[in-house]
Amino acid sequence: MTAKQRRRIAFAAALILASGGAAALVLTALKDNVLYFYSPSDVRAKNVQPGIAFRIGGLVAPHSVHHGANAGVNFTVTDGRVALPVAYHGVLPALFREGQGVVALGALDAAGTFDATEVLAKHDEKYMPPEVVDALKRAGRWKEGQ
C-alpha cells in the first residue's frame, strides 16, 4: 500500500467518524424536540419547562370549559390519568366541546397552565387525532369503536 492510498483511507475514516459524531450530536440535541406532541401525563413525566412550545392533546374534561371576558376560555385537557389546565384567547373551533378530542399548540406558563395559541378539534364524528388515540391507549382510556 502506498503513502497516497494510506492518506486516502485515513481521510475517508476521519470523514466517516466526523459525520457519525455530527449526526449523534444532532440527534442528542433533538431527542425531546422530535416528539412535539405530549399528553398531559407526558408533560408531567418529562417536566416540560415553561416557555417551551409544544402540542398537547387529549380529551376536554367534562364540566371544565369556562368562558371569560375578551374571548378568553379556560378548560382542562386530560388523558385519563393527568389533567392539565389550558387558557386560550380566541375563537374556538365549531366542533370543540367537552368530552371530545382536542390538540392545542402553545407553552406552559410559570403557574403550570398551558397557554394555548391555537386549538384544533376533531373534524367529524369518528375522527380523533392519532396522537390523542396513542396517548389515550397509553393511559388505558381508549376503547376501540369509540
Protein Blocks (a to p, Z undefined) as FASTA:
>chain_A
ZZklmmmmmmmmmmmmmmmmmmmmmmmmmmmmmmmcdcfklmmmnopaehiacddddddd
ehkaccdeehiacddddehjaccddddeddddfklcehiacdddddddfkopacdfbdcd
dfbfkbccfklmmmmmmnopacghZZ
